[in-house]
Amino acid sequence: MKIQTKYYAVLRERLGKTSEEFELPQGSTVTDFLEKLRQVYAGVLGDLFEGGGLKTGFALALNGESLDKSLWASTRLKDGDVVVILPPIAGGLPEAGQPHAPLALILACVGLLHN
């Protein structure tokens, strides 16, 4: 199945592209998608991952809706799904003691970019 992903901020800068399509086996989860992304771009994006997923502060939207990190391993993707990885913005990473913008605000801004 084909999964579309869109890149913003640091991901767009590092990869030099705004979107990409990945081929994944039927039944793949969001976690499987992230592992595929990690494998393909280990040298460029490797520092954005930790453990079984993205570092703290990153958010993910599936088909325009935020998806809680606790659901990534159990959410199965379908052909044509759109996954957007939203890096921390407006202040940086929480571990640096800096707040970042709420996910609703980020999604609203991303929506404005597509209109």
Steps between C-alpha positions, in 0.01 A plus 500: 500500500609858442528747787553869434704706745547875515803668648515829692767702680816303585392194300440707187833680546699182549334299224464781248146397408146574611345157457569140411319173443598175672403147408413290806351151541127471571431507873791732581460726801609858559797359694592289195486813285730686739746209497501509118570874513780439750656233277482709183638817660715365785790731418288812463220455754645243740541751782124572497417146613531326834385159612209385283403839364559871478658707775281678753337813361422363155136450407337304224186560297325229300272627225485843662418379852747490786589149613608443858841334534343221706305392188786490250576129550135391467380732223500317168558706188295474182596558139496874430536612863690823561742513793641835610782518753489827691825600666505716813463868408473838668753448772677171443516174681336447838812337643675833448243656732332685216128462427378427150179592321186294570424235238169666406685820410759310298230311307317826431816655361571195286144521366558862403805395298282278281228757426 
